[in-house]
């Protein structure tokens, strides 16, 4: 159980009586005109769309959607026809579907400046689903990427006693040559929102934590803006980020403890999303830091991004990484 792991010891948990009384279901449905698997546990519902990159396309809490879904692409699927693909991409080099997905880092090695098409937009196979007294979940498998020889497995598991779920990402080299790459999980959420990122106890200044990424938006120095600030919560260093305006920026977060909290407004009160991942301070990360934040300039979304350490995968080798999330 998550509560047995020290890193997750303070996560929400409930009694067996709660487990018996809270409605639970795992079933096929339609979401924005896509066939989707719905994992419902009490107030939380996760909506997985296998046909579009195996995405966790929807995260609904108390009946409100927290994840961003691009309305222009709702219900559409990828096509090999060049004109149809160009229409899906619009002004970008790849379709901005929305939701949460697994990318391959670093971005500088993307083919033609876009995510690997088979992995990001291809149809994933549903390997298995399950629902028992401990959890319910879905395991997904991508096609083998024609550009890289890589294959992605995503296993999403929703705990039966809380609004907590985990995603195990596995990246396998099915090709014949070594690949240096990293698992990169990206989640689009609806704006506006407020983000807090826990930092190491040694951090005393904003510039120790923030690594602005060049070429991402017009802000010359984000540390001189009112977007990011440094403070403490319960005596611990904390980076605060305001995601309210339609202005592009992206930065990495150094010296983090792997915990990100997002507060989003709701009709009956705020939704509080939390993500935790394991950070290795001695590892090399493809973009230099294990966590990143991106804010979109026009569409009303922002991204929280989590990296696993960079791996050198020989033919047949694989790497995996687990992210744990919750909403209350």
C-alpha positions in Angstrom: 0.0 0.0 0.0 1.1 3.6 -0.6 0.9 4.3 3.1 3.7 1.8 3.7 6.1 3.9 1.6 7.7 6.7 3.6 7.6 9.1 0.7 3.8 8.8 0.5 3.0 8.3 4.2 0.7 11.3 4.6 -1.4 10.6 1.5 -5.2 10.3 2.0 -6.5 6.9 3.1 -9.8 5.6 4.4 -11.2 2.7 6.3 -12.6 -0.5 4.9 -16.1 0.9 5.7 -15.3 3.7 3.4 -14.3 1.2 0.7 -17.6 -0.6 1.0 -19.7 2.5 0.7 -18.0 4.6 -2.0 -19.3 3.9 -5.5 -16.6 2.4 -7.8 -16.7 1.4 -11.5 -14.5 0.6 -14.4 -16.3 0.7 -17.8 -16.1 1.8 -21.4 -17.7 5.1 -22.2 -17.3 8.0 -24.6 -15.4 11.2 -23.7 -15.4 14.1 -26.2 -16.5 11.6 -28.8 -13.5 9.2 -28.2 -14.0 5.7 -26.9 -12.6 5.9 -23.4 -12.2 3.8 -20.2 -13.6 5.4 -17.2 -12.1 4.6 -13.7 -14.4 6.1 -11.1 -13.8 6.0 -7.3 -16.0 8.3 -5.3 -15.5 11.9 -6.4 -12.7 11.1 -8.8 -13.0 9.9 -12.4 -10.1 9.2 -14.7 -10.8 9.0 -18.4 -8.2 7.1 -20.6 -8.3 7.4 -24.4 -6.2 4.5 -25.9 -6.7 5.7 -29.5 -4.8 8.9 -29.0 -1.4 8.1 -27.4 -2.9 6.2 -24.5 -3.7 9.4 -22.9 -5.1 10.1 -19.5 -7.4 12.6 -21.2 -9.7 13.5 -18.4 -9.3 14.1 -14.6 -12.7 14.9 -13.2 -13.2 15.8 -9.5 -16.6 16.4 -8.0 -18.0 16.6 -11.6 -15.6 19.2 -12.8 -12.8 18.7 -15.4 -9.3 19.6 -14.4 -7.4 18.4 -17.4 -7.3 20.5 -20.6 -8.7 18.9 -23.8 -8.2 20.8 -27.0 -11.8 21.3 -28.3 -10.6 21.7 -31.9 -9.4 18.0 -31.8 -12.1 16.4 -29.8 -13.1 13.0 -31.1 -10.4 13.0 -33.9 -7.6 10.5 -34.4 -4.3 10.5 -36.2 -4.1 9.9 -39.9 -1.2 9.0 -42.2 -2.7 11.3 -44.9 -0.4 14.4 -45.0 -3.2 16.9 -45.5 -5.3 15.4 -42.6 -2.2 15.3 -40.4 -1.4 19.0 -41.2 -5.0 19.9 -40.2 -4.6 18.1 -36.9 -1.3 20.0 -36.2 -2.6 23.4 -37.1 0.1 26.0 -36.4 2.2 23.5 -34.5 4.4 20.6 -35.7 2.2 18.1 -33.8 -1.4 17.9 -32.6 -2.1 19.4 -29.2 -4.5 16.8 -28.0 -4.5 17.6 -24.3 -4.5 15.4 -21.2 -1.5 13.5 -19.8 1.0 11.5 -21.9 4.4 10.0 -22.0 7.0 11.7 -24.1 10.6 10.8 -24.8 13.3 13.3 -23.7 15.3 15.2 -24.7 13.2 17.5 -26.9 16.3 18.4 -28.9 16.4 14.9 -30.4 12.8 14.8 -31.4 12.5 13.8 -35.1 11.6 16.8 -37.2 11.1 18.9 -34.0 8.0 16.9 -33.0 7.2 14.2 -30.5 7.5 10.7 -31.9 4.3 10.3 -33.8 3.6 6.7 -33.1 4.1 7.1 -29.4 2.3 10.5 -29.0 -0.6 10.1 -31.4 -0.8 6.4 -32.2 -3.4 4.0 -31.0 -2.4 2.1 -27.9 -3.4 -1.5 -27.2 -5.3 -2.2 -24.0 -3.3 -5.0 -22.6 -5.5 -5.6 -19.5 -7.9 -4.0 -17.1 -8.7 -5.0 -13.6 -10.9 -4.1 -10.6 -10.6 -5.7 -7.2 -10.8 -4.8 -3.5 -7.4 -3.0 -3.7 -7.5 -1.0 -6.9 -8.7 -0.8 -10.5 -6.6 0.0 -13.5 -5.6 -0.3 -17.1 -2.4 -1.3 -18.8 -1.7 0.2 -22.2 1.0 -0.6 -24.8 2.1 1.7 -27.7 3.0 0.6 -31.2 6.8 0.2 -31.7 7.9 3.6 -32.9 8.9 3.6 -36.5 11.2 6.5 -35.9 13.1 5.3 -32.8 12.3 1.7 -32.2 11.0 2.6 -28.7 7.8 1.3 -27.1 5.9 2.7 -24.2 3.8 0.9 -21.6 1.5 2.9 -19.3 -0.1 1.2 -16.3 -2.6 3.4 -14.5 -3.9 2.2 -11.1 -6.6 3.9 -9.0 -6.5 3.1 -5.3 -9.7 1.6 -3.9 -9.6 3.5 -0.7 -8.8 7.1 -1.8 -8.6 9.5 -4.7 -4.9 8.5 -5.3 -3.6 6.9 -8.5 -0.2 5.8 -9.8 1.1 5.6 -13.3 4.0 3.3 -14.1 5.7 4.4 -17.3 8.0 1.9 -19.0 10.2 2.7 -22.0 11.6 -0.3 -23.9 14.2 -0.2 -26.7 12.8 -2.6 -29.3 15.3 -1.4 -31.9 18.8 -2.6 -32.7 20.9 0.3 -31.6 21.5 2.0 -28.2 19.2 4.9 -27.3 20.0 7.6 -24.8 16.6 8.9 -23.6 14.4 9.6 -20.7 10.8 9.1 -19.7 9.0 12.5 -19.7 5.4 12.7 -18.4 3.5 15.8 -19.4 0.0 16.8 -18.1 -2.1 19.6 -19.5 -4.3 21.3 -16.9 -6.9 24.1 -17.2 -5.9 27.6 -16.4 -6.1 29.5 -14.1 -4.3 27.8 -11.3 -1.7 28.2 -8.6 1.3 25.8 -8.3 3.5 25.1 -5.3 6.7 23.0 -5.7 8.5 21.7 -2.6 12.3 22.5 -2.5 15.2 21.1 -0.7 15.8 22.6 2.8 19.1 24.1 1.6 17.4 26.4 -0.9 17.4 30.0 0.2 16.9 32.0 -3.0 14.6 31.9 -6.0 17.4 31.7 -8.5 18.8 28.6 -7.0 15.6 26.7 -8.0 14.4 28.3 -11.3 16.1 27.4 -14.6 14.4 29.5 -17.3 14.4 27.7 -20.7 15.5 30.0 -23.6 13.3 30.5 -26.6 10.0 29.8 -24.7 8.1 33.1 -24.7 8.8 36.8 -24.4 9.8 37.0 -20.7 13.4 38.0 -20.5 13.9 37.1 -16.8 11.1 35.2 -15.1 12.7 35.7 -11.7 12.1 39.4 -12.1 8.4 38.9 -12.8 5.4 38.3 -10.5 4.9 34.8 -11.9 7.3 33.0 -9.6 8.1 33.7 -6.0 10.0 32.0 -3.1 8.6 31.4 0.3 8.0 28.8 3.0 5.1 26.5 4.0 5.2 24.7 7.3 8.8 25.9 7.6 9.9 24.3 4.3 11.2 26.2 1.2 8.5 26.4 -1.5 8.4 27.8 -5.1 5.1 29.4 -6.0 3.9 29.8 -9.6 0.9 31.8 -10.8 -0.7 30.4 -14.0 -3.3 33.0 -14.7 -2.4 34.9 -17.9 -2.0 33.9 -21.5 1.7 34.5 -21.7 4.2 31.8 -22.7 7.0 30.8 -20.4 8.8 27.6 -19.5 11.3 26.8 -16.7 12.9 23.8 -15.0 13.0 23.4 -11.2 16.3 22.4 -9.6 16.7 21.2 -6.0 13.1 20.0 -5.8 11.8 17.2 -3.6 9.6 15.8 -6.3 6.3 17.2 -5.0 4.1 19.5 -7.0 0.7 20.8 -5.7 -1.8 22.6 -7.9 -4.9 24.5 -6.8 -7.6 25.0 -9.4 -10.8 26.9 -8.8 -14.1 25.0 -8.6 -17.8 25.8 -8.3 -18.1 24.6 -4.7 -14.5 25.3 -3.7 -10.9 24.7 -4.9 -9.7 21.4 -6.3 -6.3 20.4 -4.9 -4.1 18.2 -7.1 -0.9 16.7 -5.9 1.9 14.8 -7.7 4.9 13.1 -6.2 7.9 11.5 -8.0 11.2 10.1 -6.8 14.1 12.5 -7.4 17.7 11.3 -7.6 20.0 14.3 -6.9 23.0 12.5 -8.4 21.2 11.5 -11.7 21.5 13.2 -15.1 18.2 14.5 -16.5 17.6 15.1 -20.2 16.7 18.8 -19.7 18.9 19.4 -16.7 16.1 19.3 -14.1 13.6 16.7 -13.0 10.5 19.0 -13.0 9.3 21.7 -15.5 6.4 24.1 -15.8 5.1 25.4 -19.2 2.4 28.0 -19.7 0.6 28.3 -23.1 0.3 31.7 -24.8 -3.2 31.3 -26.3 -5.0 28.2 -25.4 -6.1 28.2 -21.7 -3.8 25.5 -20.3 -0.5 25.0 -18.6 1.7 21.9 -18.1 3.4 20.2 -15.2 6.2 18.0 -16.4 8.1 15.2 -14.7 11.3 13.6 -15.9 12.9 10.3 -15.0 16.7 10.2 -15.1 18.3 9.9 -18.5 18.9 6.2 -19.4 21.2 4.5 -22.0 19.1 1.7 -23.3 20.7 -1.1 -25.3 18.6 -3.2 -27.6 16.1 -5.0 -25.6 16.6 -3.0 -22.4 14.0 -0.9 -20.6 13.6 1.7 -17.9 10.5 2.5 -15.8 9.3 5.3 -13.6 6.4 5.8 -11.3 4.4 9.0 -10.6 1.7 9.1 -7.9 -1.1 11.7 -8.1 -4.2 12.6 -6.1 -7.0 15.2 -6.0 -9.1 16.3 -3.1 
